[in-house]
Amino acid sequence: MVNHRIAQHERVADVQVHFAGVILPVARRFNLSVDAFGEHLNVDGGGGGHVRLADAFGTALEPSPVTPTGKEDPFQVLAGTIKATLESAEGFNASGAVVAPQLILGNTDTRYYWNLTKNIFRYRHLGDDDKFNGAHTVNEAIRAEGWIETIRFLTKFILNCDEHL
């Protein structure tokens, strides 16, 4: 069993073709027949056994669409809100902060939004010092100051979206 992260510029089919291309010469060498993702590839082989390549759970997921980040796109509202919130935070010097998009590899939850919008953002307004006891645990917690900063950010973001989008 192999689990893959697929590069943003590739597709599930690309990974399947690659796997088949890697397995086929080995299968021929050992006289194995091959079924790769529903296609019988090695008609002459098979006396030595059989190899089956398949999506084990039927859950293959294409890479998530790239969210637009141009000058007129909603990303700019998010970026401006992040910058404004950081610059106005108590005890935090963020003047001249730059907000840049980043590619997040995990996208299992975003698939539910792909048909709703092309503007999908993954952002949490917490610093590393704001959380403790681990993430997604029974004792997951954040500092009160981090919670207040998150509320300040979300309030500004909602108001900015209402005004600009």
DOROTOR-189927 format. One record per atom (N, C-alpha, C): residue number from 1; atom name; x, y negated, z negated. Coordinates in Angstrom, 2 decimals. Atoms other than C-alpha are relative to their C-alpha. Example, Ala and Ser with C-alpha at 12.3 -4.5 7.8 and 13.67 -1.06 7.14 Angstrom:
2
{1,N,{0.89,1.19,0.00}},
{1,CA,{12.30,4.50,-7.80}},
{1,C,{0.90,-1.20,0.00}},
{2,N,{-0.82,1.19,0.06}},
{2,CA,{13.67,1.06,-7.14}},
{2,C,{-0.77,-1.09,-0.73}},
***
This chain:
165
{1,N,{0.85,1.16,0.00}},
{1,CA,{0.00,0.00,0.00}},
{1,C,{0.90,-1.23,0.00}},
{2,N,{-0.77,1.23,-0.13}},
{2,CA,{1.36,-3.42,0.98}},
{2,C,{-0.96,-1.18,-0.05}},
{3,N,{0.79,1.23,0.07}},
{3,CA,{-0.05,-6.84,0.08}},
{3,C,{0.83,-1.11,0.65}},
{4,N,{-0.73,1.03,-0.73}},
{4,CA,{0.88,-9.79,2.29}},
{4,C,{-0.56,-1.38,-0.22}},
{5,N,{0.37,1.40,-0.16}},
{5,CA,{0.82,-13.54,2.25}},
{5,C,{0.31,-0.30,1.47}},
{6,N,{-0.17,0.23,-1.43}},
{6,CA,{0.32,-14.58,5.86}},
{6,C,{0.36,-1.46,0.21}},
{7,N,{-0.43,1.36,-0.29}},
{7,CA,{2.14,-17.65,7.16}},
{7,C,{-1.16,-0.79,0.63}},
{8,N,{1.10,0.86,-0.44}},
{8,CA,{-0.14,-20.58,7.95}},
{8,C,{-0.19,0.03,1.52}},
{9,N,{0.06,0.03,-1.46}},
{9,CA,{0.69,-20.40,11.67}},
{9,C,{-0.29,1.39,0.60}},
{10,N,{0.27,-1.34,-0.51}},
{10,CA,{-0.08,-16.66,11.93}},
{10,C,{-1.40,0.46,-0.39}},
{11,N,{1.33,-0.56,0.25}},
{11,CA,{-3.18,-14.46,11.75}},
{11,C,{0.15,1.44,-0.49}},
{12,N,{0.02,-1.39,0.45}},
{12,CA,{-4.12,-11.07,10.29}},
{12,C,{0.46,0.91,1.13}},
{13,N,{-0.36,-0.84,-1.15}},
{13,CA,{-3.79,-9.56,13.78}},
{13,C,{1.51,0.00,0.25}},
{14,N,{-1.46,0.06,-0.18}},
{14,CA,{-0.15,-10.74,13.96}},
{14,C,{0.71,0.95,-0.97}},
{15,N,{-0.59,-0.90,1.00}},
{15,CA,{0.68,-8.85,10.76}},
{15,C,{-0.26,1.46,0.40}},
{16,N,{0.33,-1.36,-0.42}},
{16,CA,{-1.10,-5.75,12.06}},
{16,C,{0.86,0.45,1.17}},
{17,N,{-0.86,-0.33,-1.15}},
{17,CA,{0.81,-5.83,15.36}},
{17,C,{1.43,0.24,-0.47}},
{18,N,{-1.36,-0.16,0.52}},
{18,CA,{4.08,-6.26,13.45}},
{18,C,{0.15,1.36,-0.70}},
{19,N,{-0.04,-1.29,0.70}},
{19,CA,{3.32,-3.28,11.18}},
{19,C,{0.03,1.16,0.98}},
{20,N,{0.05,-1.08,-1.00}},
{20,CA,{2.43,-1.09,14.14}},
{20,C,{1.33,0.11,0.72}},
{21,N,{-1.29,0.00,-0.70}},
{21,CA,{5.63,-2.13,15.90}},
{21,C,{1.13,0.57,-0.84}},
{22,N,{-1.02,-0.55,0.90}},
{22,CA,{7.72,-1.19,12.86}},
{22,C,{-0.19,1.50,-0.19}},
{23,N,{0.30,-1.41,0.29}},
{23,CA,{5.99,2.15,12.24}},
{23,C,{0.15,0.91,1.22}},
{24,N,{0.04,-0.86,-1.20}},
{24,CA,{5.74,3.42,15.83}},
{24,C,{1.34,0.69,0.31}},
{25,N,{-1.26,-0.71,-0.29}},
{25,CA,{9.47,4.12,16.44}},
{25,C,{0.34,1.07,-1.05}},
{26,N,{-0.24,-0.98,1.06}},
{26,CA,{9.73,5.90,13.08}},
{26,C,{-0.90,1.22,0.20}},
{27,N,{0.96,-1.10,-0.24}},
{27,CA,{6.62,7.95,13.87}},
{27,C,{0.46,0.87,1.17}},
{28,N,{-0.48,-0.78,-1.15}},
{28,CA,{8.04,8.98,17.25}},
{28,C,{1.20,0.87,-0.40}},
{29,N,{-1.20,-0.73,0.44}},
{29,CA,{11.32,10.00,15.63}},
{29,C,{-0.36,1.25,-0.79}},
{30,N,{0.39,-1.12,0.86}},
{30,CA,{9.50,12.27,13.18}},
{30,C,{-1.22,0.75,0.53}},
{31,N,{1.11,-0.70,-0.65}},
{31,CA,{6.81,13.49,15.63}},
{31,C,{-1.31,-0.16,-0.76}},
{32,N,{1.24,0.31,0.72}},
{32,CA,{3.95,11.77,13.81}},
{32,C,{-0.96,-0.73,0.92}},
{33,N,{1.00,0.79,-0.72}},
{33,CA,{0.72,10.55,15.32}},
{33,C,{-0.31,-1.24,-0.84}},
{34,N,{0.25,1.26,0.70}},
{34,CA,{-0.28,6.98,14.44}},
{34,C,{-1.35,-0.58,0.40}},
{35,N,{1.20,0.83,-0.18}},
{35,CA,{-3.62,5.25,14.03}},
{35,C,{0.30,-1.31,-0.71}},
{36,N,{-0.31,1.31,0.57}},
{36,CA,{-3.00,1.55,13.51}},
{36,C,{-1.22,-0.89,0.13}},
{37,N,{1.13,0.91,0.07}},
{37,CA,{-6.02,-0.47,12.45}},
{37,C,{-1.06,0.34,1.05}},
{38,N,{1.06,-0.47,-0.88}},
{38,CA,{-8.44,1.64,14.46}},
{38,C,{0.42,0.37,1.40}},
{39,N,{-0.49,-0.32,-1.35}},
{39,CA,{-6.25,2.18,17.53}},
{39,C,{1.00,1.15,-0.08}},
{40,N,{-0.92,-1.14,-0.04}},
{40,CA,{-4.55,5.51,18.29}},
{40,C,{1.18,-0.40,0.88}},
{41,N,{-1.15,0.52,-0.72}},
{41,CA,{-1.00,4.53,19.31}},
{41,C,{0.94,1.06,0.56}},
{42,N,{-1.02,-0.97,-0.38}},
{42,CA,{1.06,7.69,19.61}},
{42,C,{-0.67,1.29,0.47}},
{43,N,{0.76,-1.13,-0.53}},
{43,CA,{-0.79,10.12,21.86}},
{43,C,{0.85,1.27,0.07}},
{44,N,{-0.85,-1.17,-0.20}},
{44,CA,{2.19,12.45,22.44}},
{44,C,{0.45,0.65,-1.31}},
{45,N,{-0.50,-0.53,1.26}},
{45,CA,{3.18,12.87,18.79}},
{45,C,{-1.10,0.64,-0.82}},
{46,N,{1.01,-0.49,0.92}},
{46,CA,{1.42,14.43,15.88}},
{46,C,{0.27,1.35,-0.58}},
{47,N,{-0.28,-1.32,0.54}},
{47,CA,{2.90,17.86,15.36}},
{47,C,{0.58,-0.04,-1.40}},
{48,N,{-0.64,0.12,1.31}},
{48,CA,{4.75,16.59,12.31}},
{48,C,{-0.86,-0.66,-1.05}},
{49,N,{0.88,0.66,0.98}},
{49,CA,{1.84,14.81,10.66}},
{49,C,{-0.66,-1.23,0.58}},
{50,N,{0.80,1.14,-0.45}},
{50,CA,{-0.17,11.64,10.83}},
{50,C,{0.23,-1.20,-0.92}},
{51,N,{-0.10,1.25,0.75}},
{51,CA,{0.25,8.01,9.76}},
{51,C,{-1.22,-0.84,0.36}},
{52,N,{1.17,0.86,-0.23}},
{52,CA,{-2.79,5.77,9.33}},
{52,C,{0.25,-1.35,-0.65}},
{53,N,{-0.11,1.37,0.50}},
{53,CA,{-2.44,2.00,8.99}},
{53,C,{-1.40,-0.59,0.00}},
{54,N,{1.36,0.55,0.10}},
{54,CA,{-5.60,0.28,7.76}},
{54,C,{-0.04,-1.09,-1.06}},
{55,N,{0.32,0.96,1.06}},
{55,CA,{-6.95,-2.61,5.74}},
{55,C,{-0.69,0.81,-1.09}},
{56,N,{0.46,-0.96,1.01}},
{56,CA,{-7.38,-0.52,2.59}},
{56,C,{-1.36,-0.34,-0.59}},
{57,N,{1.23,0.38,0.69}},
{57,CA,{-10.24,-2.50,1.10}},
{57,C,{-0.95,-0.82,0.88}},
{58,N,{0.83,0.81,-0.89}},
{58,CA,{-11.64,-4.33,4.14}},
{58,C,{-0.06,-1.46,-0.40}},
{59,N,{0.01,1.37,0.52}},
{59,CA,{-10.64,-7.65,2.63}},
{59,C,{1.04,-0.91,0.65}},
{60,N,{-0.99,0.85,-0.66}},
{60,CA,{-8.09,-9.02,5.11}},
{60,C,{-0.57,-1.41,0.17}},
{61,N,{0.46,1.39,-0.02}},
{61,CA,{-8.32,-12.80,4.96}},
{61,C,{0.97,-0.85,0.79}},
{62,N,{-0.84,0.90,-0.79}},
{62,CA,{-7.03,-15.26,7.52}},
{62,C,{0.52,-1.13,-0.89}},
{63,N,{-0.47,1.15,0.76}},
{63,CA,{-4.90,-18.16,6.23}},
{63,C,{-1.06,-1.11,0.01}},
{64,N,{1.00,1.07,0.09}},
{64,CA,{-6.99,-21.10,5.09}},
{64,C,{0.29,-1.09,1.03}},
{65,N,{-0.21,1.11,-0.92}},
{65,CA,{-7.54,-23.98,7.51}},
{65,C,{0.80,-1.12,-0.69}},
{66,N,{-0.77,1.12,0.55}},
{66,CA,{-5.21,-26.95,7.05}},
{66,C,{-0.91,-1.21,-0.14}},
{67,N,{0.80,1.20,0.26}},
{67,CA,{-6.94,-29.94,5.47}},
{67,C,{0.64,-1.19,0.69}},
{68,N,{-0.57,1.18,-0.65}},
{68,CA,{-6.51,-33.12,7.55}},
{68,C,{0.52,-1.01,-1.02}},
{69,N,{-0.59,0.97,0.93}},
{69,CA,{-4.27,-35.73,5.89}},
{69,C,{0.33,-1.33,0.68}},
{70,N,{-0.26,1.24,-0.71}},
{70,CA,{-4.36,-38.61,8.38}},
{70,C,{-0.43,-1.23,-0.78}},
{71,N,{0.26,1.28,0.68}},
{71,CA,{-4.75,-42.29,7.47}},
{71,C,{-1.47,-0.25,-0.28}},
{72,N,{1.44,0.22,0.18}},
{72,CA,{-8.55,-42.20,7.79}},
{72,C,{-0.70,1.19,-0.64}},
{73,N,{0.61,-1.21,0.55}},
{73,CA,{-9.12,-38.78,6.22}},
{73,C,{-0.24,-0.12,-1.50}},
{74,N,{0.30,0.04,1.43}},
{74,CA,{-10.61,-38.18,2.75}},
{74,C,{1.19,0.30,-0.90}},
{75,N,{-1.20,-0.24,0.81}},
{75,CA,{-7.19,-36.98,1.56}},
{75,C,{0.55,-1.31,-0.56}},
{76,N,{-0.54,1.28,0.46}},
{76,CA,{-6.21,-40.65,1.32}},
{76,C,{-0.73,-0.51,-1.24}},
{77,N,{0.74,0.38,1.20}},
{77,CA,{-8.97,-41.25,-1.25}},
{77,C,{0.55,0.79,-1.20}},
{78,N,{-0.57,-0.82,1.07}},
{78,CA,{-7.61,-38.36,-3.31}},
{78,C,{1.39,-0.52,-0.38}},
{79,N,{-1.36,0.46,0.26}},
{79,CA,{-4.01,-39.57,-2.95}},
{79,C,{0.01,-1.35,-0.72}},
{80,N,{0.07,1.31,0.65}},
{80,CA,{-4.91,-43.15,-3.86}},
{80,C,{-0.49,0.09,-1.43}},
{81,N,{0.52,-0.17,1.35}},
{81,CA,{-6.88,-42.01,-6.89}},
{81,C,{1.05,0.62,-0.92}},
{82,N,{-1.07,-0.61,0.80}},
{82,CA,{-4.03,-39.81,-8.11}},
{82,C,{1.01,-1.07,-0.39}},
{83,N,{-1.01,1.03,0.25}},
{83,CA,{-1.58,-42.68,-7.76}},
{83,C,{-0.51,-1.05,-0.98}},
{84,N,{0.56,1.02,0.89}},
{84,CA,{-3.87,-45.24,-9.43}},
{84,C,{-0.15,0.52,-1.42}},
{85,N,{0.18,-0.58,1.34}},
{85,CA,{-4.62,-42.90,-12.33}},
{85,C,{1.34,0.17,-0.69}},
{86,N,{-1.33,-0.16,0.60}},
{86,CA,{-0.95,-42.08,-12.90}},
{86,C,{0.60,-1.35,-0.38}},
{87,N,{-0.59,1.31,0.27}},
{87,CA,{0.07,-45.74,-12.67}},
{87,C,{-0.66,-0.71,-1.17}},
{88,N,{0.69,0.66,1.11}},
{88,CA,{-2.51,-46.76,-15.28}},
{88,C,{0.00,0.85,-1.28}},
{89,N,{-0.03,-0.87,1.18}},
{89,CA,{-1.82,-43.90,-17.72}},
{89,C,{0.91,-0.59,-1.07}},
{90,N,{-0.80,0.50,1.12}},
{90,CA,{-0.54,-44.89,-21.17}},
{90,C,{1.27,0.82,-0.14}},
{91,N,{-1.26,-0.67,0.25}},
{91,CA,{3.10,-44.10,-21.74}},
{91,C,{0.55,0.78,1.18}},
{92,N,{-0.45,-0.74,-1.18}},
{92,CA,{3.64,-42.90,-18.19}},
{92,C,{0.36,-1.01,1.07}},
{93,N,{-0.45,0.95,-1.01}},
{93,CA,{5.70,-44.89,-15.69}},
{93,C,{-0.02,0.68,1.36}},
{94,N,{0.12,-0.64,-1.32}},
{94,CA,{4.53,-43.86,-12.24}},
{94,C,{0.00,-1.02,1.12}},
{95,N,{-0.01,0.98,-1.08}},
{95,CA,{5.04,-47.07,-10.32}},
{95,C,{0.87,0.52,1.13}},
{96,N,{-0.71,-0.51,-1.16}},
{96,CA,{6.14,-46.19,-6.83}},
{96,C,{-0.19,1.49,0.24}},
{97,N,{0.26,-1.43,-0.19}},
{97,CA,{4.76,-42.67,-7.11}},
{97,C,{-0.47,0.27,1.42}},
{98,N,{0.40,-0.40,-1.35}},
{98,CA,{4.29,-40.89,-3.80}},
{98,C,{-0.81,1.29,-0.13}},
{99,N,{0.84,-1.19,-0.01}},
{99,CA,{1.49,-38.38,-3.29}},
{99,C,{0.13,0.63,1.38}},
{100,N,{-0.20,-0.69,-1.28}},
{100,CA,{2.20,-35.81,-0.59}},
{100,C,{-0.79,1.30,0.01}},
{101,N,{0.71,-1.28,-0.08}},
{101,CA,{0.15,-32.86,0.65}},
{101,C,{0.99,1.16,-0.13}},
{102,N,{-0.81,-1.20,0.17}},
{102,CA,{1.43,-29.38,-0.11}},
{102,C,{-0.84,1.19,0.42}},
{103,N,{0.70,-1.22,-0.38}},
{103,CA,{0.52,-25.99,1.28}},
{103,C,{-0.02,0.96,-1.17}},
{104,N,{0.16,-0.99,1.06}},
{104,CA,{-0.85,-23.62,-1.35}},
{104,C,{-0.29,1.34,0.66}},
{105,N,{0.17,-1.28,-0.67}},
{105,CA,{-0.57,-19.98,-0.36}},
{105,C,{-1.26,0.75,-0.42}},
{106,N,{1.20,-0.72,0.45}},
{106,CA,{-3.35,-18.51,-2.49}},
{106,C,{-1.26,-0.71,0.46}},
{107,N,{1.19,0.67,-0.51}},
{107,CA,{-6.67,-19.21,-0.81}},
{107,C,{-1.24,0.85,-0.17}},
{108,N,{1.12,-0.95,0.07}},
{108,CA,{-8.99,-16.45,-1.95}},
{108,C,{-1.31,-0.68,-0.36}},
{109,N,{1.25,0.67,0.36}},
{109,CA,{-11.51,-18.88,-3.43}},
{109,C,{-0.47,-0.98,1.06}},
{110,N,{0.39,1.03,-0.97}},
{110,CA,{-11.45,-21.42,-0.61}},
{110,C,{-0.84,0.53,1.14}},
{111,N,{0.76,-0.56,-1.13}},
{111,CA,{-12.99,-19.03,1.94}},
{111,C,{-1.48,-0.31,-0.11}},
{112,N,{1.42,0.30,0.19}},
{112,CA,{-16.38,-19.85,0.43}},
{112,C,{-0.36,-1.42,0.43}},
{113,N,{0.23,1.39,-0.37}},
{113,CA,{-15.98,-23.50,1.45}},
{113,C,{0.34,-0.30,1.46}},
{114,N,{-0.45,0.25,-1.36}},
{114,CA,{-14.59,-23.11,4.99}},
{114,C,{-1.12,-0.46,0.92}},
{115,N,{1.12,0.40,-0.86}},
{115,CA,{-18.02,-23.45,6.60}},
{115,C,{-0.68,-1.27,-0.49}},
{116,N,{0.60,1.20,0.58}},
{116,CA,{-18.94,-26.38,4.35}},
{116,C,{0.74,-1.26,0.39}},
{117,N,{-0.80,1.19,-0.27}},
{117,CA,{-16.07,-28.79,4.94}},
{117,C,{1.40,0.39,0.45}},
{118,N,{-1.40,-0.21,-0.36}},
{118,CA,{-12.63,-29.09,6.49}},
{118,C,{0.93,-0.67,-1.02}},
{119,N,{-0.78,0.73,1.01}},
{119,CA,{-11.51,-31.22,3.51}},
{119,C,{-0.04,0.76,-1.32}},
{120,N,{-0.07,-0.81,1.21}},
{120,CA,{-10.58,-28.69,0.84}},
{120,C,{1.29,-0.35,-0.73}},
{121,N,{-1.15,0.42,0.80}},
{121,CA,{-8.30,-29.95,-1.92}},
{121,C,{0.14,0.91,-1.21}},
{122,N,{-0.29,-0.75,1.22}},
{122,CA,{-6.65,-27.94,-4.68}},
{122,C,{0.89,-0.90,-0.85}},
{123,N,{-0.75,0.95,0.82}},
{123,CA,{-5.58,-30.34,-7.40}},
{123,C,{-0.50,0.09,-1.43}},
{124,N,{0.38,0.12,1.41}},
{124,CA,{-5.55,-30.41,-11.17}},
{124,C,{0.82,-1.15,-0.57}},
{125,N,{-0.66,1.19,0.52}},
{125,CA,{-4.72,-33.62,-12.96}},
{125,C,{0.52,0.28,-1.41}},
{126,N,{-0.64,-0.32,1.28}},
{126,CA,{-2.66,-32.09,-15.76}},
{126,C,{1.49,0.14,0.22}},
{127,N,{-1.43,-0.22,-0.04}},
{127,CA,{1.03,-32.26,-16.43}},
{127,C,{0.35,1.33,-0.65}},
{128,N,{-0.42,-1.28,0.59}},
{128,CA,{3.01,-29.20,-17.46}},
{128,C,{-0.06,-0.02,-1.52}},
{129,N,{0.04,0.10,1.46}},
{129,CA,{3.13,-30.50,-21.05}},
{129,C,{-1.43,-0.02,-0.54}},
{130,N,{1.39,0.10,0.46}},
{130,CA,{-0.68,-30.79,-21.19}},
{130,C,{-0.64,1.36,-0.27}},
{131,N,{0.62,-1.31,0.21}},
{131,CA,{-1.38,-27.07,-21.16}},
{131,C,{0.91,0.85,-0.89}},
{132,N,{-0.78,-0.91,0.82}},
{132,CA,{-0.32,-24.42,-23.63}},
{132,C,{-0.78,1.29,-0.22}},
{133,N,{0.56,-1.34,0.22}},
{133,CA,{-0.98,-20.78,-24.58}},
{133,C,{-0.26,0.74,1.31}},
{134,N,{0.16,-0.71,-1.26}},
{134,CA,{-0.85,-19.79,-20.92}},
{134,C,{-1.28,-0.36,0.74}},
{135,N,{1.18,0.25,-0.84}},
{135,CA,{-3.34,-20.04,-18.08}},
{135,C,{-0.80,1.28,0.13}},
{136,N,{0.91,-1.14,-0.19}},
{136,CA,{-6.35,-17.75,-17.71}},
{136,C,{0.18,1.06,-1.09}},
{137,N,{-0.11,-0.93,1.13}},
{137,CA,{-5.88,-16.21,-21.16}},
{137,C,{-1.11,-0.29,-1.00}},
{138,N,{1.06,0.20,1.00}},
{138,CA,{-8.18,-15.84,-24.15}},
{138,C,{0.25,-1.25,-0.84}},
{139,N,{-0.31,1.19,0.80}},
{139,CA,{-6.38,-18.72,-25.89}},
{139,C,{0.44,-1.18,0.86}},
{140,N,{-0.38,1.08,-0.90}},
{140,CA,{-5.96,-21.00,-22.88}},
{140,C,{-0.45,-1.33,-0.59}},
{141,N,{0.34,1.29,0.60}},
{141,CA,{-5.89,-24.61,-24.04}},
{141,C,{0.76,-1.12,0.70}},
{142,N,{-0.71,1.19,-0.46}},
{142,CA,{-4.92,-28.14,-23.05}},
{142,C,{-0.01,-1.03,-1.12}},
{143,N,{-0.07,1.08,0.99}},
{143,CA,{-3.88,-31.13,-25.14}},
{143,C,{-1.15,-0.96,0.23}},
{144,N,{1.10,0.97,-0.08}},
{144,CA,{-6.58,-33.70,-25.90}},
{144,C,{0.36,-1.15,0.94}},
{145,N,{-0.42,1.10,-0.89}},
{145,CA,{-4.54,-36.40,-24.13}},
{145,C,{-0.11,0.41,1.46}},
{146,N,{0.13,-0.50,-1.37}},
{146,CA,{-4.44,-34.26,-21.00}},
{146,C,{-1.45,0.07,0.44}},
{147,N,{1.43,-0.07,-0.29}},
{147,CA,{-8.20,-33.74,-21.18}},
{147,C,{-0.54,-1.40,0.31}},
{148,N,{0.44,1.39,-0.23}},
{148,CA,{-8.77,-37.52,-21.45}},
{148,C,{0.51,-0.50,1.34}},
{149,N,{-0.54,0.42,-1.29}},
{149,CA,{-6.46,-38.14,-18.48}},
{149,C,{-0.75,0.66,1.16}},
{150,N,{0.78,-0.69,-1.03}},
{150,CA,{-8.39,-35.55,-16.47}},
{150,C,{-1.35,-0.68,0.18}},
{151,N,{1.28,0.72,-0.07}},
{151,CA,{-11.66,-37.33,-17.31}},
{151,C,{0.19,-1.34,0.70}},
{152,N,{-0.27,1.29,-0.66}},
{152,CA,{-10.11,-40.68,-16.28}},
{152,C,{0.17,0.21,1.50}},
{153,N,{-0.20,-0.28,-1.42}},
{153,CA,{-8.98,-39.16,-12.98}},
{153,C,{-1.31,0.33,0.69}},
{154,N,{1.25,-0.43,-0.65}},
{154,CA,{-12.31,-37.48,-12.20}},
{154,C,{-0.99,-1.15,0.11}},
{155,N,{0.89,1.17,-0.07}},
{155,CA,{-14.25,-40.65,-13.03}},
{155,C,{0.40,-0.90,1.15}},
{156,N,{-0.49,0.85,-1.10}},
{156,CA,{-12.07,-42.71,-10.68}},
{156,C,{-0.24,0.67,1.36}},
{157,N,{0.14,-0.71,-1.28}},
{157,CA,{-12.21,-40.04,-7.98}},
{157,C,{-1.46,-0.02,0.46}},
{158,N,{1.42,0.02,-0.36}},
{158,CA,{-16.01,-39.81,-8.05}},
{158,C,{-0.42,-1.38,0.47}},
{159,N,{0.35,1.37,-0.40}},
{159,CA,{-16.37,-43.60,-7.91}},
{159,C,{0.64,-0.36,1.34}},
{160,N,{-0.66,0.30,-1.27}},
{160,CA,{-13.82,-43.88,-5.10}},
{160,C,{-0.65,0.74,1.17}},
{161,N,{0.69,-0.75,-1.06}},
{161,CA,{-15.54,-41.14,-3.09}},
{161,C,{-1.33,-0.66,0.33}},
{162,N,{1.29,0.66,-0.21}},
{162,CA,{-18.87,-42.89,-3.58}},
{162,C,{0.16,-1.28,0.81}},
{163,N,{-0.22,1.27,-0.68}},
{163,CA,{-17.40,-46.15,-2.33}},
{163,C,{0.57,0.17,1.41}},
{164,N,{-0.76,-0.09,-1.26}},
{164,CA,{-15.21,-44.92,0.54}},
{164,C,{-0.44,1.10,0.96}},
{165,N,{0.35,-1.11,-0.89}},
{165,CA,{-16.78,-41.75,1.92}},
{165,C,{-1.47,0.00,0.34}},
***
